[in-house]
Amino acid sequence: MMERLKGKVAIVVGASEGIGAEIARQLAKHGLIVVPVARNLEKIKTWADEWKAANGGEIHPLKCDTTQESDINSVMEWVEEKFGQVHVLVNNAATCPHATLFDGSTKDYRQILEVNILGLTIFTREAIKLMRKTNVDGHIVQINSTSGQQIVQEPPGNYMYAASKHAVRVLTEGLRRELRDIGTKIRVSSVSPGLVKTNIFANSGVAQDVNDSIFSENPCLDPYDIADAVIYVLGAPPHVQVHELTVQPNGEKW
């Protein structure tokens, strides 16, 4: 069913490495025009150039800090001017600094909320505006987390992150209802991974050796597993909405 998306435009947010980069690569493999965005443009350009040299595909990296609404607007304006439409938005950007609820910093709290909730919501809003303007029955995919499905025993300092992922769950269902009520066929799906081997903790300020030990000591998924799940969600027939897809490593402890 991915054949019908060949030549369609997909924006992947938080695509400098890890899950976002792998989603972008797999979408390009399936023939979509991919616009991967992140704060670190050079990282995107590096993997995009390597991928295109080996596999081909149309990839257009752009710089975007999702805590800045002006950056989001610039991406959407560029996409509209360049391609006229957007068909897929994958909101993957997330941050997880160590921020305990009893003595964490306001800066860390704000960063989590701005990236994981507000940036996701604004990007979603702007993509849907363009979809509706151009009569595109598009698809919004929110990369959530099993931390957003229940209150698990999180490591100290991780509950604000979990709270943000609970918010994404509510926003996904709320958006489904709003899109239904205005009569649009735009779909919204949540993909909730368990532990995935990435640099999210190191990128959020945790020491690299601590980041690596988390994955060496626990069953974990590969970013490709989540990209594969996104392909499954997008490939569902137009009358089918895969609303929530949970992907966990076999043997996960929580």
KOLDREN-619265 format. One record per residue (C-alpha): residue in one letter; x negated, y negated, z negated. Coordinates in steps of 0.05 Angstrom, whole numbers, padded with zeros to 5 digits, always signed. Each point is the difference from the previous one (the first is absolute). Example, Ala and Ser with C-alpha at 12.3 -4.5 7.8 and 13.67 -1.06 7.14 Angstrom:
KOLDREN-619265
a-00246+00090-00156
s-00027-00069+00013
//
This chain:
KOLDREN-619265
m+00000+00000+00000
m-00060-00047-00005
e+00001-00003+00076
r+00055-00053-00003
l-00047-00045-00039
k-00055-00001+00052
g-00017-00072+00018
k+00039-00027-00060
v-00033-00048-00049
a-00018+00019-00071
i-00029-00044-00054
v-00038+00037-00055
v-00014-00041-00062
g-00059+00017-00044
a-00037+00035+00055
s-00074-00013-00013
e-00012+00070-00026
g+00032+00060-00033
i+00074+00014+00011
g+00014-00062+00041
a-00058+00010+00048
e+00020+00073+00011
i+00073-00018+00013
a-00022-00052+00051
r-00046+00051+00035
q+00054+00053+00004
l+00051-00050+00027
a-00050-00020+00053
k-00011+00074+00016
h+00075+00006+00012
g-00002-00058+00050
l+00025-00058-00042
i-00030-00069+00006
v-00028-00009-00070
v-00014-00065-00037
p-00038+00019-00064
v-00007-00057-00050
a-00038-00010-00065
r-00043-00051-00035
n-00065+00034+00023
l+00004-00009+00075
e-00070+00027+00012
k+00017+00067-00031
i+00059+00007+00047
k-00041-00020+00061
t-00053+00051-00018
w+00046+00061-00003
a+00043-00026+00058
d-00059-00007+00046
e-00025+00070-00018
w+00070+00029+00009
k+00012-00033+00067
a-00068+00021+00027
a+00015+00073-00018
n+00075+00004+00010
g+00025-00061+00037
g+00064-00034-00022
e+00022-00072-00007
i-00019-00030-00068
h+00000-00074-00016
p-00030-00015-00069
l+00021-00063-00036
k-00020-00032-00065
c+00055-00008-00052
d+00002-00012-00075
t+00070+00022-00020
t-00001-00045-00061
q+00001-00059+00049
e+00067-00009+00035
s-00033-00042+00053
d-00044+00060+00019
i+00061+00044+00007
n+00035-00052+00043
s-00062-00007+00044
v-00001+00075+00013
m+00073+00001+00018
e-00007-00061+00046
w-00060+00033+00035
v+00038+00065+00010
e+00061-00036+00028
e-00042-00043+00047
k-00042+00059+00023
f+00051+00056+00005
g+00068-00032-00010
q+00024+00054-00048
v-00019+00043-00059
h+00029+00070-00008
v-00035+00028-00061
l-00027-00031-00064
v-00039+00043-00049
n-00011-00035-00067
n-00060+00035-00030
a-00037-00057-00036
a-00006+00012-00074
t-00046-00015-00058
c-00010+00033-00068
p-00046-00038-00046
h-00008+00025-00072
a+00051-00044-00036
t+00025+00024-00067
l+00067-00027-00023
f-00028-00019-00069
d-00060-00040+00022
g-00004-00001+00076
s-00014-00064+00038
t+00055-00042+00031
k-00043-00003+00062
d+00002+00076+00008
y+00075+00002-00014
r+00013-00053+00052
q-00045+00034+00052
i+00039+00066-00007
l+00067-00034+00006
e-00020-00045+00058
v-00031+00056+00042
n+00043+00060-00018
i+00068-00035-00003
l+00001-00071+00027
g-00045+00009+00060
l+00037+00064+00019
t+00067-00036-00006
i-00021-00060+00041
f-00032+00042+00055
t+00063+00043+00002
r+00045-00061+00005
e-00040-00031+00057
a-00004+00065+00039
i+00075+00010-00005
k+00012-00072+00023
l-00039+00015+00064
m+00033+00068+00009
r+00069-00032-00005
k-00018-00059+00044
t-00022+00048+00055
n+00053+00054-00011
v-00050+00053-00021
d+00024+00059-00042
g-00066+00003-00036
h-00027+00038-00059
i-00030-00026-00066
v-00044+00050-00038
q-00019-00017-00071
i-00059+00039-00028
n+00022+00010-00071
s-00025+00049-00053
t+00024+00056-00045
s-00015-00051-00055
g+00061-00036+00025
q+00046+00060-00007
q-00005+00014-00074
i-00038-00025-00061
v-00058+00048+00000
q-00057+00001-00050
e-00042-00053+00033
p-00072-00017-00019
p-00004-00061-00045
g+00002-00062+00042
n+00041+00031+00056
y+00071-00015-00022
m+00006-00068+00034
y-00019+00036+00065
a+00054+00053-00015
a+00050-00055-00013
s-00015-00031+00067
k+00012+00067+00034
h+00066+00008-00036
a+00018-00068+00029
v-00017+00025+00070
r+00048+00058-00010
v+00056-00049-00017
l-00018-00047+00057
t+00001+00058+00050
e+00070+00023-00021
g+00025-00072-00005
l-00026-00014+00070
r+00034+00063+00027
r+00067-00025-00028
e-00009-00070+00026
l-00019+00024+00070
r+00061+00046-00001
d+00046-00056-00021
i-00021-00047+00056
g+00009+00055+00051
t-00072+00007+00024
k-00031+00067+00019
i-00068-00019-00029
r-00025+00056-00044
v-00040-00004-00065
s-00039+00058-00030
s-00042+00010-00062
v-00059+00047+00001
s-00024+00016-00071
p-00067+00033-00005
g-00030+00032-00061
l-00075-00008-00011
v-00035-00016+00066
k-00076-00003+00007
t-00014-00073+00015
n-00038-00058-00029
i+00061-00034-00030
f-00028+00001-00071
a-00069-00024+00021
n+00030-00054+00044
s+00042-00022-00060
g-00061-00010-00044
v-00014+00069-00030
a-00071+00027+00004
q-00013+00043+00062
d-00022+00060-00042
v+00065-00004-00040
n+00040-00005+00065
d-00036+00061+00028
s+00008+00041-00064
i+00075-00008+00001
f+00002+00038+00066
s-00053+00051-00017
e+00038+00019-00063
n+00070+00004+00028
p+00036+00030+00060
c+00009-00054+00052
l+00024-00013+00070
d-00038-00027+00060
p+00022-00065+00034
y+00016+00042+00062
d+00054+00036-00040
i+00037-00066-00011
a-00009-00021+00072
d+00030+00066+00021
a+00059-00014-00046
v+00010-00068+00032
i+00000+00032+00069
y+00053+00049-00023
v+00043-00057-00027
l-00006-00042+00063
g+00012+00060+00045
a+00069+00015-00029
p+00057-00010+00050
p+00030-00070+00000
h+00062+00024-00037
v-00042+00029-00056
q-00031-00041-00056
v-00052+00035-00043
h+00012-00044-00059
e-00049+00028-00051
l-00057+00048+00015
t-00044+00024-00058
v-00068+00029+00016
q-00041+00031-00056
p-00063+00041-00003
n+00012+00073-00019
g-00014+00007-00074
e+00006-00074-00018
k+00003-00007-00076
w+00055-00053-00004
//
